[in-house]
Amino acid sequence: MLTTLKHHTLLIVLLAILSAGCSPLVVPSAYQVPNVKEQGDVNLTVVTGVSALNVQAAVVPVKHLLLTSAYSNNIHHTLKGNIYNHTTFGIGYLTSPAKVQFGTLFIYGFGKSRDNSIDENEGNKIYHHTGVKYKDYQLQPYMNVKAGEHIDFYTGVRSSFIDTYAYDSNETSRKNPGNMFTAEPFLGMRLGFENLKIDYQFGIYKHKRTYVSSVSGDALLNMHIGLTYTVNWKKVFKL
């Protein structure tokens, strides 16, 4: 099992590094499919990938009700003077625990992105900047399949309407992304122990106006890997 974990982890990390070479102005965040099954479950997930660091929390306070929150921050770009952060809050419906379980999330988010760079031409420095703030509204139905004691798979589609505002750029070649709609099919796998698992996920994110340097834009592999931990507070406190 440990050998399988190592092989899968190395593959996902390599693909995530390759896909991170793209530079969308509005960076897609990790998918929110928390590892919760029943009332009382509390989940914390930390993954890294295209959106760098993504921290997610989820709870099932009463039967069938799912509440989520997430925060993304591109630490690598922030250290270089660039900015990307995104915060979301979600509410959804979760079916009863079963081998195949379904869920639907409605998510509201807001974020900002800023890309800074410096070019030198015959000793003269030329400063470039492009920034935008945005709000997004997401609908995400998903399915989770428990394939064994230590493994489960999930899949779904995240549909997002992104409302951009406060666009600012000194680059005439860079276009205001405007309002955008994306539909992202995704797949994921969780592998590990009952409470603690490694979480792999990848999807396809594409919209021609989400890209700073391209009019048409290529599909971006939205890939993340990390850890997810779940505990049931009702069982812990024996309620």
N, C-alpha and C positions, 0 to 999 in steps of 0.2 A: 504493500500500500504506500509506503514512504517513497519507494522508487517511482511509482506512478505519479505521486504528488510532485516530485522533483522535475520529472519530464514535462508535465503539463504546465507547471509554474514557469519553467525556462522558456517554453514556447510562447506563452501569453505575454511574458515580459518583452521578448524580442519583437513580437508583432506590435505591441503597444509603443515601443520605442520608434519603430518604423512609421507607424501611423501618426505619431506626434510631430513628424516633420511638416505636416500641413499647418497653416496658420489662419484658421477662421477667426473672424472678429467676434462672433458669438460662439463660444466654445460649448459643445454639448456636455452635459454633466453625466454622471453615472446613473444607471437605471435603478429605480427604487422597487425592489421586490424583496421585502424583508423576510427573514426566516422565522415567521410566526405562523402558528397553526390554530391557536385557541385562545379563549378568554384568559387574561392574566399574563400572556407572553409579552416580554419586553426584549427588544433587539437593538444591538449596537453594531454597525458595520462601518469599517474603515477601508477604503479602497484607493488605489492610485492608478493613473493611466493618462488618457488624453486630457482630462481636466485636472491633472496632477493629484491634489489631495481632496478626497470627498468623504465627509463624515455624515452618516445617516443614523437616525434614531426612529424607532417605531414601537407602538404599544397597542394592544388589543384590550381596552378598558372594560368593555362589555361584549357579549356575544355578537359576532358579525361586524363590529365597528373597528376599523383600522385607522389610526392616526400616525402621521409620519412628519418628519422634518429632516432637512439636509442642508449642508453647507459645503461649497466647493471653493478652493483657492489655488491658483496656479503659482505655487511658491517659487518655482524656478524663474518664471517670467517676472515676478515681483522683485526678486533680487537684482534683475537686470534693469529695473526701472519701469517695467511694464506692469499692468494691473489686470487681474481677472478675478472676480468673485461672484458667487451666485448663491442665493438663499431660497429655500422652498418650504412650504407647508402643505400637507396633504390630508385628505379625509377620504375614506373608502369603505367598501363592503367586502367582507371575506366570508366565503362559504364555510360550512362545518368541516372539521378535520376529516381527511380522507386521503387515500393513496393519490388521487387526483383532486387537487383543490384549486378553486378559481378565486380571483380577486379583481377589483376595479378601483383605481385611484383617480381622484380629481385633485390636481396639484396647482397651486399658485406660487409663482416665483418672481424674484427681481434680482437684477445684477448689473454689473458694469464691467467694461473691458477697455483697456487703453494699450496701444502698441507704440512704443517709442524706438527710434533708431537714429544713428548718426553716420553720415557719409563724409568722407574727406575728398576734396577736389583741389589739387595743387596747394595743399596746406590750409585750405579753407574748410571749416566744418559746416556741414549742412544738417540741420536738425529736422526730423520727420516725426509727426505724431498723428495718430488716428484714435479717436475714442467714441464710445457710445454707451448709453444706459438703456436698459430694456426691462420690460415685464413679460412674463410668459404664463400661459394658461395651458395645462396639460390634461389629457385624458389617457389613462393607461390601463387597459384590461390585460390580464396575464393569467397564465396557468402554471401551476407547480406540480411536478410528478415525482413522487417518492419512489426511486428505483431500487432502493435497498437500505440496509441499516445505516450505511455511512455515506450515501450519495443521493442527491436529488437534482432534477433538471427543471428549468423554467424557461418560458418563452412568452412573448407578448408583442404588442405594438404601442409605442408612445407617440401620440399625435399632439403637436404643440403649435399654438398660435403665439408668435413672438412680436411684441409691440415695442419697436425701438424709438428712442427719443434722445434729445441732448447730443446729437451727432456733431462731432467736431474733428476737422482734419485740415492739414495744410498741403495734402497731396491731391492734386486735381485728378490723378488717375484712379484714386480710390473712391468707390461709390458708396453712398449712403445705403445701407442694407434695407431700409424701409421696414414695413411689416411683412412678416414671413410666416409660412406654414410648413411644418415638416412632419413626416410620418416615418418613424424609425422602427423597423422590425428588429428584434433582438433575441438572443439566446444566452442562457447562463447555466452554470453548474456549480453546485456546492458539494464539497468533498471533505470528510473529516469525521469528527466525533459528534455525539448527541448535541452538545451545547456549543462547541467551537468548531467552525469549518472554514476552509479556504473557499473564497467566492471568486469564480471566474465569470466574466460577462463580456459580450461583444455584440455590437449592432452596426447598422449602416445609417449614417447621417448625411443628408444631401439637400442643399438648397442653393441655387446659383447666386442668391444675393447675400448669403452668409459669409462669403469669402472676400477678404480685403483686396487681394491682388489678382483676382480672376473674375471675369464677367460670367463665364459659364460654370466654373467650379467643378471639381471632381468629388466623387463620393469619399467620405471620411470614415474610416473604421473607428468606431467609438468603443475602445477597449479599456477594461479596468480589471484589476486583480487586488484582492485584499483578504481581510479576515472578518468573519461575522460571528457574533456571540449572542446567544439567546438564553434567557432564564424566565421561569414562570413565577411571578411574585406570589400567586395564590398558593403554590406548592411550597415555596420557601417559608412563608409565614403560616402554612398549614390552615388556610382559610377555606 
